[in-house]
């Protein structure tokens, strides 16, 4: 999906939820759409400063927190980086990421079998999952 369509979809989603899609949030969203792989907060800050020289780390972190809570981006914990979710209309879906350690490409997959297995194991121990991100590192087809 192209960046403009994603932006329209995000604005509509925020409007339905009563969430404010501020200029700073929109700018960070647009920067994220330009990356096919994961990008760190400080790399985004450097890019944002080209648009808004007064941008500070707090600007990026607040925007990323908002975008993450809205389901527009996912945080890749193992890389301390962020990646755009291209199907965020499916709110609250389990996040499963394939991360290429060679080229940095990140592919989001959805396996209901994996989600079901994880939830079953959690239920068996009395654990309640509130948030799920499964990260698998390796090599993509291009780098294999």
C-alpha beads as a LAMMPS data file, in Angstrom:
LAMMPS data file: protein, C-alpha beads

144 atoms
143 bonds

1 atom types
1 bond types

-500.0 500.0 xlo xhi
-500.0 500.0 ylo yhi
-500.0 500.0 zlo zhi

Masses

1 110.0

Atoms # bond

1 1 1 0.000 0.000 0.000
2 1 1 1.365 3.437 -0.821
3 1 1 2.230 6.086 1.763
4 1 1 -0.609 8.446 0.856
5 1 1 -3.250 5.716 1.210
6 1 1 -1.762 4.661 4.564
7 1 1 -1.855 8.280 5.758
8 1 1 -5.509 8.683 4.754
9 1 1 -6.351 5.399 6.475
10 1 1 -4.502 6.494 9.634
11 1 1 -6.284 9.856 9.730
12 1 1 -9.667 8.165 9.288
13 1 1 -8.830 5.666 12.015
14 1 1 -7.847 8.461 14.422
15 1 1 -10.982 10.417 13.608
16 1 1 -13.177 7.369 14.376
17 1 1 -11.361 6.794 17.668
18 1 1 -11.328 10.462 18.674
19 1 1 -7.503 10.477 18.703
20 1 1 -5.577 13.599 17.663
21 1 1 -3.318 13.071 14.655
22 1 1 -1.117 16.115 15.231
23 1 1 1.342 17.558 12.717
24 1 1 4.326 16.010 14.546
25 1 1 2.643 12.591 14.586
26 1 1 1.835 12.919 10.892
27 1 1 5.422 13.900 10.059
28 1 1 6.840 10.881 11.925
29 1 1 4.217 8.628 10.305
30 1 1 5.258 9.871 6.848
31 1 1 8.947 9.295 7.641
32 1 1 8.191 5.724 8.718
33 1 1 6.350 5.019 5.465
34 1 1 9.580 5.782 3.598
35 1 1 11.402 2.862 5.265
36 1 1 10.958 -0.756 4.203
37 1 1 12.849 -2.053 7.213
38 1 1 13.247 -1.122 10.831
39 1 1 14.388 2.357 11.780
40 1 1 15.620 3.677 15.103
41 1 1 14.137 6.634 16.933
42 1 1 17.300 8.733 16.624
43 1 1 17.518 8.053 12.884
44 1 1 13.934 9.288 12.631
45 1 1 14.865 12.313 14.724
46 1 1 17.672 13.180 12.294
47 1 1 15.194 12.948 9.406
48 1 1 12.571 14.981 11.285
49 1 1 15.087 17.735 12.014
50 1 1 15.365 18.310 8.248
51 1 1 11.650 19.208 8.303
52 1 1 11.459 20.713 11.795
53 1 1 14.855 21.888 13.119
54 1 1 13.387 22.354 16.613
55 1 1 12.447 18.650 16.947
56 1 1 13.721 16.970 20.114
57 1 1 13.990 13.311 21.189
58 1 1 10.769 13.734 23.193
59 1 1 8.981 14.732 19.969
60 1 1 9.934 11.441 18.327
61 1 1 9.262 9.267 21.363
62 1 1 5.827 10.813 21.984
63 1 1 4.885 10.389 18.318
64 1 1 6.163 6.785 18.227
65 1 1 4.287 5.971 21.435
66 1 1 1.063 7.356 19.954
67 1 1 1.560 5.603 16.600
68 1 1 2.339 2.346 18.400
69 1 1 -0.753 2.584 20.616
70 1 1 -2.876 3.212 17.524
71 1 1 -1.402 0.076 15.908
72 1 1 0.213 2.014 13.041
73 1 1 3.764 0.921 13.900
74 1 1 5.383 -1.966 15.755
75 1 1 8.401 -1.738 18.001
76 1 1 11.035 -4.362 17.304
77 1 1 12.329 -4.909 20.816
78 1 1 15.455 -6.832 19.828
79 1 1 16.620 -3.973 17.585
80 1 1 15.125 -1.109 19.587
81 1 1 13.635 0.077 16.304
82 1 1 10.258 0.621 14.690
83 1 1 8.551 -0.674 11.569
84 1 1 5.374 0.438 9.810
85 1 1 2.336 -1.825 10.020
86 1 1 0.792 -1.939 6.557
87 1 1 -2.481 -3.513 7.672
88 1 1 -3.271 -1.586 10.833
89 1 1 -6.975 -1.574 10.067
90 1 1 -6.918 -5.052 11.646
91 1 1 -6.503 -3.591 15.102
92 1 1 -5.168 -5.727 17.953
93 1 1 -3.734 -8.436 15.731
94 1 1 -0.855 -10.493 17.107
95 1 1 2.472 -9.254 15.765
96 1 1 4.865 -11.762 14.220
97 1 1 7.977 -10.388 12.519
98 1 1 10.613 -12.035 10.332
99 1 1 13.777 -9.917 10.535
100 1 1 16.640 -10.320 8.056
101 1 1 19.932 -9.825 9.890
102 1 1 21.753 -9.278 6.574
103 1 1 19.746 -6.593 4.752
104 1 1 17.438 -5.408 7.546
105 1 1 14.184 -6.213 5.742
106 1 1 11.279 -6.857 8.095
107 1 1 8.325 -8.956 7.014
108 1 1 5.188 -9.028 9.127
109 1 1 3.338 -12.332 9.013
110 1 1 0.139 -13.491 10.612
111 1 1 -0.173 -17.048 11.783
112 1 1 -3.293 -17.811 13.739
113 1 1 -1.769 -21.236 14.516
114 1 1 1.234 -19.613 16.230
115 1 1 -1.037 -17.213 18.101
116 1 1 -3.289 -20.073 19.197
117 1 1 -0.338 -22.196 20.347
118 1 1 1.144 -19.329 22.351
119 1 1 -2.197 -18.459 23.954
120 1 1 -2.820 -22.148 24.784
121 1 1 0.550 -22.445 26.511
122 1 1 -0.065 -19.194 28.379
123 1 1 -3.558 -20.303 29.458
124 1 1 -2.149 -23.610 30.725
125 1 1 0.090 -21.692 33.131
126 1 1 -2.598 -19.176 34.123
127 1 1 -0.857 -16.378 32.235
128 1 1 -2.913 -13.725 30.445
129 1 1 -1.305 -12.231 27.343
130 1 1 -2.019 -8.534 26.955
131 1 1 0.434 -7.750 24.152
132 1 1 2.265 -10.029 21.757
133 1 1 5.240 -9.516 19.475
134 1 1 7.089 -12.562 18.162
135 1 1 10.418 -11.778 16.498
136 1 1 12.344 -14.274 14.397
137 1 1 15.819 -13.368 13.128
138 1 1 17.493 -14.959 10.118
139 1 1 17.982 -14.369 6.398
140 1 1 15.346 -13.365 3.870
141 1 1 14.967 -15.100 0.523
142 1 1 17.147 -12.486 -1.212
143 1 1 19.986 -12.923 1.287
144 1 1 19.827 -16.723 1.652

Bonds

1 1 1 2
2 1 2 3
3 1 3 4
4 1 4 5
5 1 5 6
6 1 6 7
7 1 7 8
8 1 8 9
9 1 9 10
10 1 10 11
11 1 11 12
12 1 12 13
13 1 13 14
14 1 14 15
15 1 15 16
16 1 16 17
17 1 17 18
18 1 18 19
19 1 19 20
20 1 20 21
21 1 21 22
22 1 22 23
23 1 23 24
24 1 24 25
25 1 25 26
26 1 26 27
27 1 27 28
28 1 28 29
29 1 29 30
30 1 30 31
31 1 31 32
32 1 32 33
33 1 33 34
34 1 34 35
35 1 35 36
36 1 36 37
37 1 37 38
38 1 38 39
39 1 39 40
40 1 40 41
41 1 41 42
42 1 42 43
43 1 43 44
44 1 44 45
45 1 45 46
46 1 46 47
47 1 47 48
48 1 48 49
49 1 49 50
50 1 50 51
51 1 51 52
52 1 52 53
53 1 53 54
54 1 54 55
55 1 55 56
56 1 56 57
57 1 57 58
58 1 58 59
59 1 59 60
60 1 60 61
61 1 61 62
62 1 62 63
63 1 63 64
64 1 64 65
65 1 65 66
66 1 66 67
67 1 67 68
68 1 68 69
69 1 69 70
70 1 70 71
71 1 71 72
72 1 72 73
73 1 73 74
74 1 74 75
75 1 75 76
76 1 76 77
77 1 77 78
78 1 78 79
79 1 79 80
80 1 80 81
81 1 81 82
82 1 82 83
83 1 83 84
84 1 84 85
85 1 85 86
86 1 86 87
87 1 87 88
88 1 88 89
89 1 89 90
90 1 90 91
91 1 91 92
92 1 92 93
93 1 93 94
94 1 94 95
95 1 95 96
96 1 96 97
97 1 97 98
98 1 98 99
99 1 99 100
100 1 100 101
101 1 101 102
102 1 102 103
103 1 103 104
104 1 104 105
105 1 105 106
106 1 106 107
107 1 107 108
108 1 108 109
109 1 109 110
110 1 110 111
111 1 111 112
112 1 112 113
113 1 113 114
114 1 114 115
115 1 115 116
116 1 116 117
117 1 117 118
118 1 118 119
119 1 119 120
120 1 120 121
121 1 121 122
122 1 122 123
123 1 123 124
124 1 124 125
125 1 125 126
126 1 126 127
127 1 127 128
128 1 128 129
129 1 129 130
130 1 130 131
131 1 131 132
132 1 132 133
133 1 133 134
134 1 134 135
135 1 135 136
136 1 136 137
137 1 137 138
138 1 138 139
139 1 139 140
140 1 140 141
141 1 141 142
142 1 142 143
143 1 143 144
